[in-house]
C-alpha cells in the first residue's frame, strides 16, 4: 500500500493501474503515519480556504494569512521581475493519507458529523471540530460555474479523479523550495509553461488525515517558475493562472489583495509545497 504521493506514482504501482504517471522532482510527498498508526492533527485557526473561490475573505486573513503573498497578476509573471513572497510549510503537513479501504470506511459528510467526531475523539465544541466541519462543508458545496471539484480522501482517489479528467498520461508537479523562508524579495530567473487550459489542481485542506480539494476548470494555465530569494534560497514554484474569474466571490482574498474586480484580469497564485497540479505528460 503506498504511503505517499511519490510511492503511489512509482512505475510498478501505476503499471498495475494501466496509467502512465510521472512525479515532479521534489515535493509531492505527504507525511508518513505516526508510530501509533493514528493520523496526526495539528491545530490551526479556522478560516475561509483561499483556494476555494466561492468564499469571501475574512478580515483577519487579509492581514495574517501567509497565502496573501502568493497571489499576483499574470502580467507580473516574467523573467527578471521581482516579487515579495513567503514560501512556507502547511501547519497540517504531518497529516497522513489513509489507505483507500480505510478512508472509504470513514464517514465524510455533514449528515454524519457526530459519528466522525466520535471516531476521532474530538470534542464537539472544540476548535478542531469547527475546522473539520468547515472542511466538510466546503467539500460539499457546489463548484463555481465551469469548475469540476472533488475532495480526495486517499491518494488513489486523487489519481483516479485526475486521470478521469486529464487522461492516462499525466504528471504531478509541486513547488520545491530549499527551506521555509520569511517574507522576502525573489527574482524570477525562468518561466516554463506546463499546461494550457488543461490542469487539475489539488489543494491540501485542514482535517485529521490528508484530504485534497481537487478542481478542474477550462480556463486555467500552469507554470514552473524558477526564483532566487534575497537570502540566496532557490525555489522552483508552481504557479496557476485563472483566466476567467467572473464567477468568483467578489470579496475573495485575491481581489482584496490585488485590488482588482472579478472577470477583469487573469489572477495567478503560487502553490504551497504540499499542494499539487496535475498536467499532461508529453
N, C-alpha and C positions, 0 to 999 in steps of 0.2 A: 504494500500500500504506500503510495507516495506521501511524503510529509511536507513537501514544499512545492512551489511552482516549478522550480528547477528540476526536482525529482519527476514531477508529472510530465515534463516536456522532454525527458530523455528519449532517445531513439527507440529503445526496446519497448517502452510503455506505449509510445504513440504508434509504433508499428502494429501493435495489437489492436489499437483503436482504428487503424486504417486511415490515419490522418498525418500529414506532414506538417510538423510544427517546429519552429525554432524558438530559442530564447535569447533575448538581447543580453550581451555581456554585462554582468554586474548584478543589479539589484532586484531581480524578480524572485525574491525568496521570503517566505513568511516564517516567523519564529517556530522552532520545534516545540513539541509538547513538553510540559514540565515532568519531573520525575514521578509525580503522583498520577500523571495522565490526565489531570484536570486542566481545562483551559484557563488561561491567565486573564484576569480583568484588571486593568489599570484605570483608576477613576479619572475622568476628565469632565470639565464643565459642559453641561448640555447647551446646545445652541443650534441654529439653523445650519444645515450642511451647505457650505459654499459651492459645492459641485452639483447641487440639485437646484435646478433653475426656476422652480415654481415658488421658492420661498424668498421672503423679504429678509434682508439682513437685520439682525438685532443691533441695538445701539452699541453694546459693548464690543461686538465683533469688529466694527469699523475702527476701533482704537486698539483692541487687544489681540485680534485673531492674526496669527502669523501668516495665514493664507492671503492676507491683504496684499502682501508684497509679491505674490505670484501672478497677479492679474496685470495684463498690459494690452496695448493696442497692436494690431498686426503691422501697422506702418513702422513700428519700432523694432521689428524683427529683421535686422540686417547686420552683416559683418562690420565690426568696428564700433557699433553702438555700445553705450554703457548703460547698465541698469542697476538699480539698487534692489537687492534681493536677499532673501533669507531662506536657506535650504536647511530643513530640519527633519528629524525623525518623528513619526507619529508617536504619541504617548501610548497608543494601543499596539505598538509594534511587536509585543510579545504574544498577542492573541493568536492562537494556532488554528489552522483548519482542522476540522474533524473529518474522519473517513466518511465517505459518502453515505454508507449504510447507517452510520451513527447519526449524521446530520439529518438524513431523511426521516429518522425515527423521532426527532425532537420537534415539537410544535413550533411554528413560526408564524403566528397570526395574532391580531388584536383580540379575536374571539377567545383564544386560548391563553391569553396573557397570564392569568393567575396560575395556570399549570406551569408555564415557563418559569415564573418567579420561584415556585416551589422546587422545580427541577434544579435551579442554580442557587437555592437557599438565599434569595435576595429579599430583603425587607421591602414590602410594597410601598412604603412611604419614604424610601431612601432615594438619594440622587441617582444611584445606579439604576434603580427601577425606572426613574424618569427618562434616563438616557436610552435604556432598552426599549421602552415604549415608543419614544420618538423615532428610533431607528426602524422599528416595525411599521409604524405609520407611514414613514417616508417610503418604505418599500412597497406599501400597499397603494399609495397614491398613484393615480394615472399619470403617465408621462405628458410632457407638453406636446403640442402639435408637431408631428413629424419625428417624434422620438420613440424608439422601441427600448424599453427598460426591463431589467431583470435583476433581482438580488440573488447572487450565487452563494449558497451556504456550504459549498465544497469546491475543491479545485476542479474536480471532474465536471461539475455542473457549469463552472465558469468556462471551461474549454468547450463543452457542448453548446452553450449559448453562442459563444464567439464564432465557432466554426459553422453553426447553423446560419449565421448572418453573413459570414465572410467567405465561406467555402473551406475546403480542407487544407489548403496551403496558406497558413498564417504564421505570423511571428509575434511573440510577446516582447515588448520593449518597455524599459522603465528608466527613470532618472538614476544616474550614477554620480555620486559625489565622494570625494576622498574623505571628507569628515563633515560633521554638522558645523555650520558656520553662523556667526552673528549676522545681523543685517549689515550689508556692506555693498560696495560697488563691484560689479562684474563687467568685464569687457567680452563681447561676443567675438569669438575668433573663427567661427564656422557655423553654417546653417545648411542642413540637408533635409529635403522633404522626404517623409516616409510614406505618406499616402495622400491621395487627393479625393476627398468626398467619400472615403470608404474606410471606416475605422470603428472599432468597438473600444470604448474607454471604460475601465473598471476602477472605481474608487473604493478604497477600504473605508468601512463605516464602523461606528462605535458599537461594540457588542462583546459579550463574554468570550466568543470564539470568532475566528476570522470570517467575515462576510463582506462581499464586494458588491457594490451597486454598479452594475454594468449598463451602458446605454449606447445605442447606435442611432446616429442621425445621418441624413444625406448631405448635410452642409458643413461637415467637419473635415479639417485638414490637420495633419500632424507632422511635426518636425523633430529632428535631433539637433540640439543646439550646443556647441562646444563653447565653454566660457572659462575665463580665469579671473579669480577674485583679487581684490587689493592685497590680500594676505598670501597670494600665490596658490590658493586652492583651485584645483581643476575640477570642472563639473561638465558632465555630458547630460544635459537636461532634455527631457521630452516636453515639447510644447504642443498644445492643442488649440487650434483657432476655429471659432464658431462663426461661420459666415452669415448666418441668419439668427438674430437674437430677438426677433419681433415677438415671439411667444413667451419670452422670459418675464418673470415678475419685474415690474418697473423699479422696485426697490431692492433688487438683488444686489449683493455685495459688490459685484463687478461694476455696475453702473454708478454706485455711490463713490467708489474709489477712483474710477476713471473719468467721472463727470461727463458721461455720455448717456444717450437715451436708447431704449430698445429698438432694434432694427435699423439703426443709423450707420454703424460701422462694425466691422468684424472685431470680436472680442476674443482675446487669447489668454491662456494661463499655462504656467509650467506645472508639471505633476510632481507632487511629493514623491519621495523614494519608494514608498510602499504602494503606489498606485501603478496601474498597468494600462498600456494601449496595445490593442491587437491590430495588426496591419497585414496587408497581403505580403506573402513571401515570394520573391521573384527568383 
